[in-house]
C-alpha cells in the first residue's frame, strides 16, 4: 500500500470520527487532541523499529480492514464512555499520522522505514 493510499484511508477514517463527534455534539479538546497526536507518533516510532515486518503485515488487506475496525470499536467505546476525550484523541492521532505522511512526502523527515536503519 502506498503512502497516498495510507493517507486516503486515514483521512476517510478521520472524516468518520469527525462526523461522529459532530453527531454526538463533542467539542474540540486541545488536550485530548494533543494526547492522541503524541500517542500516534510514539506508536509509529515503536512500529518503525520493525519496519519490514510491519510493512509485510500492512500489505495484507485483512490487516487494513482490521485496523479500521479497531478504530470503529474505539470510537464506539469513546461515545459510550468518554466521548469528548476519546473522539478527540482518535482525531488527534489520525491528524498526526496524516501530518507525518505529509512531512515524509515533502522530504522534511525520512520514511519511518529508515528511522532505525543502520545504513545511514
C-alpha positions as CSV (number, residue, x, y, z in Angstrom):
1,X,0.0,0.0,0.0
2,X,1.4,3.4,-0.9
3,X,1.6,6.4,1.3
4,X,-1.1,8.0,-0.8
5,X,-3.4,5.1,-0.1
6,X,-2.4,5.1,3.6
7,X,-3.3,8.8,3.7
8,X,-6.6,8.3,1.9
9,X,-7.6,5.5,4.4
10,X,-6.6,7.6,7.4
11,X,-8.4,10.7,6.0
12,X,-11.5,8.6,5.4
13,X,-11.5,7.2,9.0
14,X,-10.8,10.8,10.3
15,X,-13.9,12.0,8.4
16,X,-16.0,9.4,10.1
17,X,-14.6,10.3,13.5
18,X,-15.3,14.0,12.9
19,X,-18.8,13.2,11.7
20,X,-19.5,11.1,14.7
21,X,-18.1,13.8,17.0
22,X,-20.4,16.3,15.4
23,X,-23.4,14.0,15.6
24,X,-23.0,13.5,19.3
25,X,-22.1,17.1,20.0
26,X,-18.5,16.8,21.0
27,X,-16.5,20.0,21.1
28,X,-12.8,20.1,20.3
29,X,-10.5,19.4,23.3
30,X,-6.9,20.6,22.7
31,X,-5.5,18.4,25.4
32,X,-7.1,15.2,24.1
33,X,-6.2,16.1,20.5
34,X,-2.6,16.6,21.6
35,X,-2.6,13.3,23.6
36,X,-3.9,11.4,20.6
37,X,-1.2,13.0,18.4
38,X,1.6,12.1,20.8
39,X,0.3,8.6,21.1
40,X,0.2,8.2,17.3
41,X,3.7,9.4,16.9
42,X,5.0,7.2,19.7
43,X,3.2,4.2,18.1
44,X,4.8,5.0,14.8
45,X,8.2,5.1,16.4
46,X,7.7,1.7,18.0
47,X,6.4,0.2,14.8
48,X,9.3,1.7,12.8
49,X,11.8,-0.4,14.8
50,X,10.3,-3.5,13.0
51,X,9.5,-1.7,9.7
52,X,10.0,-4.7,7.4
53,X,7.6,-6.9,9.5
54,X,5.0,-4.1,9.8
55,X,5.2,-3.3,6.1
56,X,4.6,-7.0,5.2
57,X,1.6,-7.1,7.6
58,X,0.2,-3.9,6.3
59,X,0.3,-5.2,2.8
60,X,-2.4,-7.6,3.7
61,X,-5.9,-6.2,3.0
62,X,-7.3,-8.0,6.1
63,X,-4.9,-6.1,8.4
64,X,-6.1,-2.8,7.0
65,X,-9.7,-3.8,7.4
66,X,-8.9,-4.9,11.0
67,X,-7.2,-1.5,11.7
68,X,-10.3,0.4,10.6
69,X,-12.4,-2.0,12.7
70,X,-10.3,-1.2,15.7
71,X,-10.8,2.5,15.2
72,X,-14.6,2.0,14.8
73,X,-14.7,0.0,18.0
74,X,-12.6,2.6,19.8
75,X,-15.0,5.3,18.5
76,X,-18.0,3.4,19.7
77,X,-16.3,2.9,23.1
78,X,-15.5,6.6,23.2
79,X,-19.1,7.6,22.6
80,X,-20.3,5.2,25.3
81,X,-17.8,6.2,28.0
82,X,-15.8,9.4,27.3
83,X,-17.0,11.0,24.0
84,X,-15.0,14.2,24.3
85,X,-11.7,12.7,25.3
86,X,-12.0,9.6,23.2
87,X,-13.1,11.1,19.9
88,X,-10.7,14.0,20.2
89,X,-7.8,11.6,20.9
90,X,-8.7,9.5,17.9
91,X,-8.9,12.6,15.7
92,X,-5.6,13.9,17.1
93,X,-3.9,10.6,16.3
94,X,-5.2,10.5,12.8
95,X,-4.3,14.1,12.2
96,X,-0.7,13.4,13.5
97,X,-0.4,10.4,11.2
98,X,-1.6,12.5,8.2
99,X,0.9,15.2,9.2
100,X,3.7,12.7,9.4
101,X,2.8,11.4,6.0
102,X,2.8,14.9,4.6
103,X,6.2,15.6,6.2
104,X,7.6,12.4,4.6
105,X,6.0,13.4,1.2
106,X,7.8,16.8,1.1
107,X,11.0,15.4,2.5
108,X,11.0,17.0,5.9
109,X,11.5,13.7,7.6
110,X,12.6,10.3,6.2
111,X,10.1,7.5,5.9
112,X,9.7,5.6,9.2
113,X,11.3,2.6,7.5
114,X,14.6,4.5,7.6
115,X,14.4,5.7,11.2
116,X,16.3,2.7,12.6
117,X,18.2,1.8,9.5
118,X,21.9,1.1,10.1
119,X,22.7,2.1,6.5
120,X,22.7,5.8,7.1
